[in-house]
Amino acid sequence: MRTDVNDVTQIAEGRLRTSPHWDLRNVSCEYDDGMLILHGRLGSYYHKQLAQETVAGVEGVVQVVNEIEVVDHQPGG
């Protein structure tokens, strides 16, 4: 049975939109045959990892590809 693309995308984006971390609400998802691709711009590598962790357990997702760009990151600052 093939997982419905719209269902997986909605579930993943729903998890991101309800995250207590406001930055994650700006991440969008694209799903294709087990692969979930995250798109967006976040202010830290920590939030990038949180976004990936937030959607990792969605049923039908075999792999999460993180294409999130980190902006305004100041190492040690």
C-alpha positions in Angstrom: 0.0 0.0 0.0 1.4 3.4 -1.0 1.3 6.2 1.5 -0.7 9.2 0.5 1.6 12.2 -0.3 -0.9 14.8 1.0 -1.4 12.9 4.3 2.3 12.6 5.0 3.0 16.2 4.1 0.1 17.5 6.2 1.1 15.4 9.2 4.8 16.5 9.0 3.9 20.2 8.5 1.3 19.9 11.3 4.0 18.8 13.7 6.2 21.6 12.6 3.4 24.2 12.9 2.5 23.1 16.4 6.1 23.0 17.7 6.9 25.1 20.7 9.9 26.4 18.7 8.4 29.2 16.6 11.2 29.0 14.0 10.1 25.5 12.9 6.8 26.9 11.8 8.6 28.4 8.7 9.7 25.0 7.4 7.9 23.4 4.6 7.9 19.7 3.5 7.8 17.8 0.2 7.2 14.1 0.3 7.9 11.5 -2.4 7.9 7.7 -2.0 9.3 7.5 1.5 11.5 10.6 1.3 10.5 13.8 3.2 12.4 16.9 2.1 12.5 19.9 4.5 12.8 23.4 3.0 13.3 26.7 4.8 15.6 29.1 6.5 16.4 28.9 10.2 18.6 30.9 12.5 20.6 28.0 14.0 21.9 24.5 13.4 20.1 23.4 16.5 16.7 24.4 15.0 17.7 22.6 11.8 18.2 19.4 13.8 15.0 19.9 15.8 13.0 20.2 12.5 14.4 16.9 11.3 13.7 15.2 14.6 10.2 16.6 14.8 9.1 14.9 11.5 11.3 11.7 11.7 8.6 9.6 13.2 5.8 10.3 10.7 4.4 7.1 9.3 5.5 6.5 5.7 8.7 8.5 6.1 11.8 6.3 5.5 14.3 9.1 5.0 14.4 12.8 5.9 16.5 15.0 3.7 17.3 18.3 5.3 17.7 21.2 2.8 17.2 23.9 5.4 19.5 26.9 5.1 21.0 28.3 8.3 21.1 32.1 8.3 22.4 34.6 10.8 24.5 32.0 12.6 27.4 33.6 14.5 29.8 30.9 15.8 30.7 31.6 19.4 28.4 34.6 19.5 
